[in-house]
Amino acid sequence: MKISSDFPRRIGVAILTLGLIVLLPANSFAETYVVNGPRANASDENPGSEAAPLKTIHRAAQLAQPGDTVLVHAGVYRERVAPALGGTKERPIVYTAAAGEQVVIKGSDVWRPQWRKTSDKHPIYAGALDPTMFQKERLHPYRTRLKGMPAGQPRTLGQVFVDGLPLREVDNLQDLTATPATWLVDDGGRELTIHFPQGKESPAEQLVEVTSRQRIFAPYRRGLGFIHVKGFTMEHCANQFPERFWQSDSPQAGALGCRAGHHWLIEGNTVRFAKSIGIDCGYEGRHDLEGSQPTYPNTGYHLIRNNRVTDNGCCGIAGMRSIGTRIVGNIIQRNNWNHHIAPEIGGVKFHYFIDGVIEGNLVRDNDAHGIWLDNVYRNARIRQNVVIGNRGSAVFVELGQGPLLIDNNVLANTRPGFDKQDPRADGLCTLDASGVLFVHNLVFGSQRFGSFHRKLTDRQGAGASSIVLRNNLFIDNRAGHINLPSPGPDANDNHADHNLLSAGSPRTSLNERQQVHAGGSQNIEAESASASISPDLVLTLDLASDARLSDATPVAEVGQDFFGDPLPAHDALAGPFQRLTHGKNRLPLWRNTVQD
């Protein structure tokens, strides 16, 4: 009888020692499956050794057992990686790029049609799409309408890249002709017409890629746990906008997706140019791409650390019910380039974010809210983040009771969003949300309020109570620093005290004056204070000599400042930095080199 070489790993190993039979547990011997697609001898029929590597990551993902490692060498891999199994706490399954090597997994394919020039004046060419490119995914991106877009802006799930540059989809020939670096699809999704970028007039000499897959790294089976994903670049994905995902067939589906799994480690990856969400780490909603599925109650407990999540069409990182998840040290920037208005837009967006932490991230220049916690955020914490240049709110908290602790963040230069009916441009905004402790933050340059709070609807649990703003530093917020609601049945026990408020912009709104000042507020006004951040993320904070810095009341839940320095037991400084002095302070805010 022929015995498979992996037979001992699957059933355990029997060892005869001194007359005793010892049965070792299955998978006591971990395997490393090597993938090296560019190698001439690479084949998915190989055993997956360095000498005889596998060709695709997906094949390795079908072989890997708990405790195994999938080691991927440099190259471009055009495939969906769908792990068949998860690991265990002691024996996770690890997917990792080889040290120092660039591994790119793409949801696109190279497109080389029979080009037809359609303009004498411009580098405009048309080509036919081969429908067989899209058969594996059961989706034709160029025949599928992108949801969540305003009327008059028809767009598809497709994307086109020329030498790595993303081109913009238009919906008529006039705009295409007038604008280089654009593309147009005909009504039946049969043909694309491209106005090539300047300097790239000959399409035969360019690398043209079209998106063909709706996921890049995501299991088909839901609920897998203890999977590590480390060091990859994932880009180009035709995933759908999750419009009303909790009740429709448009789930939260990221290019990299945990698929209702638990205890994933996602570390050191770059995830970019998804049509919708970059990374999802929740249960996706009531429906998913493979059909209706039940809720997985243990979804979460992920660590998403030191990734770059950029230039995605809707959201950077999203999760529907993600318990105990930590989002740490990531660069999350330039997301929502589709300019969706609502609902799932944000650098980071979570529903049911319980016992989770969002810590030490750079959340920058997203055309959406920087960080948005929506509908249950119990025992969550947002701390030591740099959240700058986002649209709508730097931090937006909606519909919940808390407690939520937001401390030692820098929230700066918030811009208005795209919804003309919603004028928000606030540092912190809470709507129908209670139980928020906002302490030792720096908020400056908001184009509306530094801090804005309201009850707006009659949704169950909606309110605006137990909001505490303490020991913060507010500078140069255009409409005012603090706007709390007037006291009432749904707005009680709110406090704003020991905050340092710069002069020159309104200190408080009328509503906040009615409540806080009548209660003997101890906020402090500085006649002269300014703040700015350079492109390399050095904060310049200039505080005049009249500013009383050391008057903050300690908060038991907060023991460290932005840099990890301990807060004193008495007379802590307002804001996130305990090293401040009067005059000009220069503080580097990001430990890593930041590149666009």
C-alpha positions in Angstrom: 0.0 0.0 0.0 1.4 3.4 -0.9 1.3 5.9 2.0 1.1 9.6 1.3 4.1 11.6 2.4 1.9 13.8 4.6 0.2 10.8 6.2 1.8 11.3 9.6 0.7 14.9 9.8 -2.9 14.1 9.2 -3.4 11.2 11.7 -0.6 11.7 14.2 2.6 9.8 14.6 2.9 6.5 16.5 6.3 6.0 18.1 7.4 2.8 19.8 9.6 3.6 22.8 10.5 1.1 25.5 7.5 -1.0 24.5 5.1 1.9 24.7 3.2 3.4 21.9 3.1 7.2 22.0 0.6 8.9 19.8 1.7 12.4 18.9 -1.1 14.8 18.0 -1.9 15.4 14.4 0.0 18.3 12.7 2.9 18.1 15.2 5.2 18.6 12.3 4.6 22.0 10.6 5.1 22.3 6.8 6.3 25.3 4.8 4.8 25.6 1.4 6.9 27.7 -0.9 5.3 29.6 -3.7 7.5 31.1 -6.5 5.3 31.8 -9.5 8.0 33.4 -11.7 10.3 30.4 -11.4 10.4 28.4 -14.7 9.8 25.1 -12.9 7.0 26.4 -10.6 3.8 24.2 -10.8 0.8 23.5 -8.6 1.6 19.9 -9.1 4.9 20.4 -7.1 5.3 19.6 -3.4 6.0 23.2 -2.6 9.6 23.1 -1.7 12.3 25.7 -2.5 13.6 23.4 -5.2 10.1 22.6 -6.6 7.8 25.5 -5.7 4.1 25.9 -6.2 3.0 28.4 -8.8 0.0 30.0 -7.1 -0.7 31.1 -3.6 -4.2 29.7 -3.8 -2.9 26.2 -4.3 -0.9 26.5 -1.2 -4.0 27.8 0.6 -5.7 24.5 -0.2 -2.9 22.5 1.3 -2.0 24.4 4.4 -3.0 22.9 7.7 -2.9 24.4 11.2 0.7 25.3 12.1 1.8 25.5 8.4 3.4 28.5 6.7 2.9 29.6 3.1 6.1 31.5 2.1 5.7 33.5 -1.1 8.6 34.8 -3.2 8.6 38.0 -5.2 6.3 38.3 -8.2 2.9 39.4 -9.4 0.2 36.9 -8.7 -3.2 37.5 -10.4 -5.5 35.3 -8.4 -8.0 35.1 -5.5 -6.4 33.5 -2.5 -9.1 31.6 -0.6 -7.8 29.7 2.5 -9.5 26.3 2.9 -8.8 26.1 6.7 -8.0 28.2 9.7 -5.5 27.5 12.4 -5.6 27.3 16.1 -4.3 29.7 18.8 -1.1 27.6 19.3 -0.8 26.8 15.6 -2.0 29.6 13.3 -1.7 29.3 9.5 0.8 31.9 8.3 0.8 33.5 4.9 3.9 35.7 4.5 5.9 37.4 1.8 9.6 36.3 1.8 11.8 38.7 3.7 12.8 41.7 1.7 10.8 40.6 -1.4 7.9 42.4 -3.0 4.9 40.2 -3.5 1.9 41.8 -5.3 -1.5 40.0 -5.5 -3.8 41.6 -8.0 -7.5 41.5 -8.7 -6.8 42.6 -12.3 -5.6 41.0 -15.5 -3.5 42.3 -18.3 -5.6 43.4 -21.2 -4.2 43.2 -24.7 -7.1 43.7 -27.2 -7.0 44.5 -30.9 -6.7 48.2 -30.5 -8.7 50.5 -32.7 -7.9 54.3 -32.8 -11.0 56.4 -32.7 -9.6 59.9 -32.8 -7.3 61.8 -35.1 -6.4 64.5 -32.5 -6.1 62.5 -29.3 -4.6 59.2 -28.1 -8.1 57.5 -27.8 -8.4 53.8 -28.5 -11.1 51.2 -28.2 -10.9 47.5 -27.6 -13.3 44.6 -27.1 -13.6 42.9 -23.7 -13.3 39.1 -23.6 -16.2 37.9 -21.3 -14.3 34.8 -20.5 -12.0 37.0 -18.3 -14.8 37.3 -15.8 -16.2 33.8 -15.7 -14.4 32.5 -12.6 -15.9 35.3 -10.4 -19.5 35.0 -11.7 -19.3 38.8 -12.1 -18.8 41.0 -15.1 -17.5 44.3 -13.5 -18.1 46.3 -16.6 -21.8 45.2 -16.8 -22.4 45.8 -13.0 -23.5 49.2 -11.7 -21.6 50.6 -8.7 -24.2 51.2 -5.9 -24.3 54.3 -3.7 -23.4 56.8 -6.4 -25.5 60.0 -6.9 -27.9 60.2 -9.8 -26.3 61.3 -13.0 -23.0 59.6 -12.2 -23.3 56.1 -13.6 -20.2 54.0 -12.8 -19.4 50.3 -13.0 -17.3 48.0 -10.8 -14.6 48.1 -13.4 -11.3 49.9 -13.1 -8.6 50.5 -15.7 -4.9 51.0 -14.9 -2.2 52.2 -17.4 1.4 51.5 -16.1 -0.1 51.4 -12.6 -1.9 54.7 -12.9 -5.6 54.5 -12.2 -7.8 56.1 -14.8 -11.1 57.8 -14.1 -14.4 56.4 -15.5 -16.6 58.8 -17.4 -20.1 58.3 -18.8 -20.0 60.1 -22.1 -17.8 60.6 -25.1 -17.5 64.3 -24.7 -15.9 64.1 -21.3 -13.7 61.3 -22.5 -12.4 63.3 -25.4 -11.8 66.4 -23.3 -10.0 64.6 -20.5 -6.8 62.5 -20.7 -6.5 59.5 -18.3 -10.2 58.5 -18.6 -12.2 55.6 -19.9 -15.7 54.8 -21.0 -17.6 51.5 -21.3 -20.4 50.9 -23.8 -23.9 50.0 -22.5 -23.5 46.3 -22.9 -20.0 46.1 -21.3 -18.6 44.8 -24.6 -16.0 47.4 -25.3 -13.8 49.9 -23.5 -12.6 53.2 -24.9 -9.6 54.8 -23.3 -8.2 58.3 -23.5 -4.6 57.5 -22.6 -2.6 59.7 -20.3 -0.2 62.3 -21.7 3.1 60.8 -22.6 1.5 57.3 -23.1 0.0 57.7 -26.6 0.9 54.2 -27.9 -1.3 51.6 -26.1 0.8 48.7 -27.4 3.7 50.0 -25.4 1.8 50.4 -22.1 0.8 47.9 -19.4 -3.0 48.1 -19.4 -4.8 46.2 -16.6 -8.6 45.8 -16.0 -10.1 44.5 -12.8 -11.6 41.1 -13.0 -12.0 39.7 -9.4 -14.2 40.9 -6.6 -11.9 39.6 -3.8 -8.1 39.2 -3.5 -7.5 37.4 -0.2 -10.7 36.0 1.4 -11.9 32.5 2.1 -15.0 31.0 0.5 -15.9 29.5 3.8 -16.9 31.8 6.6 -15.8 31.8 10.2 -12.1 30.7 9.9 -9.8 31.7 12.6 -6.1 32.2 13.5 -4.9 33.2 10.0 -1.9 35.5 9.6 -1.4 37.6 6.5 1.9 39.4 6.4 3.9 41.6 4.0 1.8 41.5 0.8 0.7 44.3 -1.6 -2.9 43.7 -2.7 -4.4 46.0 -5.3 -7.1 46.3 -8.0 -10.4 44.8 -6.9 -13.9 45.0 -8.3 -15.9 44.9 -5.0 -19.3 46.4 -4.6 -20.3 49.4 -2.4 -22.1 48.1 0.7 -25.3 50.0 0.3 -27.7 49.1 3.2 -25.6 46.0 3.6 -27.5 44.9 6.7 -30.6 44.2 4.7 -29.5 43.8 1.1 -27.2 41.6 -1.0 -24.4 44.2 -0.9 -22.1 43.0 1.9 -19.1 44.6 3.4 -16.6 42.8 1.2 -13.0 44.0 1.3 -10.3 43.2 -1.1 -8.7 41.5 1.9 -11.5 40.0 4.0 -11.7 38.0 7.2 -15.2 36.7 6.2 -16.7 36.5 9.7 -13.5 35.0 11.0 -11.7 35.5 14.3 -8.2 36.0 15.6 -6.6 37.1 12.3 -3.3 38.9 12.3 -3.0 41.3 9.3 0.4 43.0 9.4 2.7 44.9 7.2 0.5 44.8 4.1 -0.4 47.4 1.5 -4.1 47.3 0.4 -5.0 49.8 -2.3 -7.2 50.6 -5.3 -10.2 48.5 -4.3 -13.3 49.7 -5.9 -15.0 49.8 -2.5 -13.5 48.6 0.9 -9.8 47.8 1.4 -10.0 45.5 4.5 -13.1 44.1 6.1 -12.9 42.4 9.5 -16.5 41.8 10.5 -19.2 39.3 9.6 -20.1 41.3 6.4 -23.9 41.7 7.0 -26.9 39.5 6.5 -25.9 38.5 3.0 -22.6 37.7 1.4 -21.2 37.1 -2.1 -21.9 33.3 -1.8 -25.5 33.7 -0.5 -27.3 34.4 2.8 -25.4 33.3 5.9 -26.1 33.3 9.6 -24.4 35.8 12.0 -21.1 34.6 13.6 -21.2 35.7 17.2 -17.4 35.4 17.8 -16.4 37.5 14.9 -13.4 39.7 15.7 -10.4 39.6 18.0 -8.2 40.6 15.1 -5.0 42.6 15.2 -4.6 44.8 12.1 -1.2 46.4 12.5 1.3 48.5 10.5 -0.5 48.3 7.2 -0.9 50.9 4.5 -4.6 51.1 3.5 -4.9 53.8 0.8 -6.7 54.9 -2.3 -9.7 52.7 -2.0 -13.0 53.7 -3.5 -15.1 53.7 -0.4 -13.5 52.8 3.0 -10.1 51.8 4.2 -10.9 49.4 7.1 -14.5 48.3 7.9 -16.1 45.9 10.2 -19.7 44.9 11.0 -19.6 43.3 14.5 -15.9 43.0 15.3 -15.4 42.3 19.0 -12.0 42.8 20.7 -10.3 44.0 17.5 -7.3 46.2 17.6 -6.4 48.6 14.8 -2.8 49.7 15.5 -0.1 51.7 13.7 -1.6 51.8 10.2 -1.4 54.5 7.6 -5.0 55.0 6.3 -5.3 57.7 3.7 -7.0 59.0 0.5 -10.0 56.6 0.8 -13.5 57.2 -0.7 -12.2 58.4 -4.0 -15.6 57.5 -5.4 -17.0 60.3 -3.3 -19.8 58.3 -1.8 -22.0 60.3 0.5 -23.2 57.6 2.9 -23.5 55.3 4.7 -20.2 53.2 4.8 -17.6 55.9 4.2 -14.5 56.4 6.4 -10.9 55.8 6.8 -12.0 53.4 9.5 -15.7 52.5 9.9 -17.2 50.0 12.4 -20.6 48.9 13.6 -20.7 47.0 16.9 -17.1 47.8 17.8 -17.1 46.3 21.3 -14.0 46.0 23.6 -11.9 47.3 20.6 -9.0 49.7 20.3 -8.0 52.1 17.5 -4.5 53.2 18.4 -1.5 55.0 17.0 -2.8 55.3 13.4 -2.2 58.0 10.8 -5.6 58.7 9.3 -5.1 61.3 6.7 -6.8 63.0 3.7 -9.7 60.6 3.4 -12.6 62.0 1.5 -14.8 60.7 4.3 -14.9 60.7 8.1 -11.5 59.8 9.6 -12.8 57.3 12.2 -16.5 56.4 12.4 -18.0 54.2 15.2 -21.6 53.5 14.5 -24.3 51.7 16.6 -22.6 50.1 19.7 -19.1 51.1 20.7 -19.2 49.7 24.3 -15.8 49.7 26.1 -14.0 50.9 23.0 -11.0 53.3 23.0 -9.6 55.6 20.4 -6.2 56.9 21.4 -2.9 58.4 20.2 -4.0 58.7 16.6 -3.1 61.5 14.1 -6.4 62.2 12.2 -5.9 65.1 9.8 -7.4 66.5 6.6 -10.5 64.3 6.5 -14.0 65.2 5.3 -17.0 65.5 7.6 -15.5 64.6 11.0 -12.1 63.6 12.2 -13.9 61.2 14.7 -17.6 60.5 14.3 -19.6 58.6 16.9 -23.2 57.6 16.2 -26.0 55.8 18.1 -24.8 54.1 21.2 -24.5 54.3 25.0 -20.8 53.7 25.6 -18.6 53.9 27.5 -16.2 55.1 24.9 -12.8 56.7 25.7 -11.2 59.0 23.2 -7.9 60.3 24.4 -4.5 61.8 23.4 -5.4 62.2 19.7 -4.5 65.0 17.3 -7.6 65.9 15.2 -6.8 68.6 12.7 -8.0 70.5 9.6 -11.3 68.7 9.1 -13.0 69.6 5.8 -16.7 69.6 4.7 -18.0 66.4 3.2 -19.7 65.9 -0.1 -23.2 65.8 1.2 -24.6 69.3 0.7 -27.4 68.6 3.1 -24.9 67.9 5.9 -22.5 70.8 6.7 -20.3 68.9 9.1 -16.6 69.7 9.3 -15.9 68.9 13.0 -13.0 67.5 15.0 -15.3 65.3 17.1 -18.9 64.8 16.2 -21.5 62.7 18.1 -25.0 62.1 16.9 -27.5 60.2 19.0 -24.6 59.0 21.0 -24.0 59.1 24.8 -21.3 57.9 27.2 -18.3 59.5 25.5 -15.3 60.6 27.5 -13.1 62.9 25.4 -9.9 63.9 27.2 -6.4 65.2 26.5 -6.9 65.7 22.8 -5.7 68.5 20.5 -8.3 69.7 18.1 -7.5 72.5 15.6 -8.3 73.9 12.2 -11.8 72.4 12.0 -13.9 74.2 9.4 -16.9 74.0 11.7 -16.7 73.0 15.4 -14.0 71.5 17.3 -16.5 69.3 19.1 -20.2 69.0 18.2 -22.9 66.9 19.9 -26.6 66.4 19.1 -29.6 64.0 19.5 -31.2 64.0 16.0 -33.5 61.1 15.7 -35.9 58.9 17.7 -34.0 55.7 17.0 -34.0 53.3 20.0 -31.2 54.3 22.4 -30.6 57.7 20.8 -29.5 60.4 23.1 -26.8 63.0 23.8 -26.0 62.4 27.5 -22.9 61.7 29.7 -20.6 63.5 27.3 -17.5 64.7 29.1 -15.0 67.0 27.4 -12.0 67.5 29.7 -8.4 68.6 29.5 -8.4 69.1 25.8 -6.7 71.8 23.8 -8.9 73.6 21.2 -7.3 76.0 18.7 -8.7 77.9 15.7 -11.9 76.0 15.0 -13.9 78.2 12.6 -17.4 78.0 14.1 -16.4 77.5 17.7 -14.6 75.1 19.9 -17.4 73.3 21.8 -21.1 72.8 20.9 -23.1 70.8 23.5 -26.9 70.6 23.5 -29.1 72.4 26.0 -30.0 70.2 29.0 -33.1 68.0 28.5 -34.4 64.5 29.0 -32.1 63.1 26.3 -29.2 65.5 27.0 -28.1 65.4 30.6 -25.0 65.1 32.7 -22.8 66.7 30.0 -19.6 68.5 31.1 -16.9 70.6 29.5 -14.2 71.7 31.9 -10.5 72.3 32.2 -10.2 72.6 28.4 -7.7 75.2 27.0 -9.5 77.3 24.4 -7.7 79.7 22.0 -9.1 83.1 21.5 -9.9 84.5 18.0 -12.7 82.0 17.2 -15.9 81.6 19.2 -15.2 79.7 22.4 -18.5 78.0 22.7 -21.9 77.9 21.1 -24.9 79.4 22.7 -26.2 76.0 23.7 -22.9 75.2 25.4 -22.8 78.5 27.2 -26.3 78.0 28.6 -25.3 74.7 30.2 -21.6 74.7 31.0 -21.1 78.3 32.1 -24.2 78.2 34.2 -22.6 75.2 36.0 -19.4 76.9 36.8 -17.2 75.8 33.9 -13.4 76.0 34.5 -12.3 76.1 30.9 -9.3 78.4 30.3 -8.9 80.9 27.5 -5.5 81.6 25.9 -5.2 84.9 24.2 -2.7 83.6 21.7 -2.3 80.1 20.4 -1.7 78.5 17.0 -1.1 75.1 15.5 0.0 73.7 12.2 1.2 70.4 10.7 3.9 70.2 8.0 3.7 67.7 5.2 6.2 65.5 7.0 4.0 65.5 10.0 5.8 67.8 12.4 3.4 69.7 14.6 4.2 73.3 15.4 2.3 74.4 18.5 2.8 78.0 19.7 1.3 78.9 23.1 1.5 82.4 24.5 2.7 83.0 28.0 -0.8 83.7 29.3 -1.9 80.1 28.7 -2.4 78.2 32.0 -1.1 74.8 30.8 -1.0 72.8 34.1 -4.6 73.1 35.3 -6.0 69.8 34.1 -7.9 67.5 36.4 -6.5 63.9 36.2 -8.7 61.2 34.6 -8.3 57.8 36.2 -8.7 55.9 32.9 -5.8 57.7 31.2 -2.3 57.2 32.4 -0.1 58.2 29.4 0.0 61.0 26.8 0.4 60.8 23.0 4.1 59.8 23.3 3.6 57.3 26.1 4.9 59.7 28.8 3.1 59.2 32.1 0.5 61.8 33.2 1.2 63.3 36.6 -1.1 62.6 39.4 -1.9 66.4 39.7 -1.8 69.4 37.4 -1.5 67.6 34.1 -1.2 69.7 31.0 -4.2 70.1 28.8 -3.9 68.4 25.4 -2.1 65.2 24.4 1.5 66.3 25.2 3.0 66.6 28.6 6.3 68.1 27.4 4.8 71.4 26.3 6.2 74.8 27.2 5.1 78.3 26.5 6.3 79.6 23.1 6.9 77.5 20.0 6.9 73.7 20.4 8.0 71.4 17.5 6.7 67.8 17.8 7.2 65.0 15.2 3.9 63.1 15.2 4.8 60.0 13.2 7.6 57.6 13.9 7.9 56.2 10.3 8.8 57.8 7.1 5.6 58.8 5.4 5.4 58.7 1.6 2.5 59.5 -0.7 
